Amino acid sequence: MAANAIGIAIYLRLASNGWRIPEEHGMVPVTGEPFLWAFALPVLGIFFLADVAWGVTLLRRKDGKGGLWWALVAASWIVALVVDFYHH
């Protein structure tokens, strides 16, 4: 859980470099946001793979409490993605 919290913070920090500045809305027709957002993708990918592996392990063990923690982590990543895409 702590590793994912750190990963979410790193992801949002890297992704925030590509967020549009509200004051410049409409003034800058092309921004570099896709290129800057690409720096955040490796963080997202690494944690996605790690969390999928963690989920598979939980399914094999049939651990009830672990599934709750996994769902909380998944919800946290979804919130982070919503925050990121809201700022684009």
Buried (B, 14 or more C-beta within 10 A) or exposed (E): EEEBEEBBEBBBEBBBEBBEEEEEEEEEEEBEBEEBBEEBEEBBEEBEEBBEEBBEEBEEEEEEEBBEBBEEBEEBBEEBBEBBEEBE
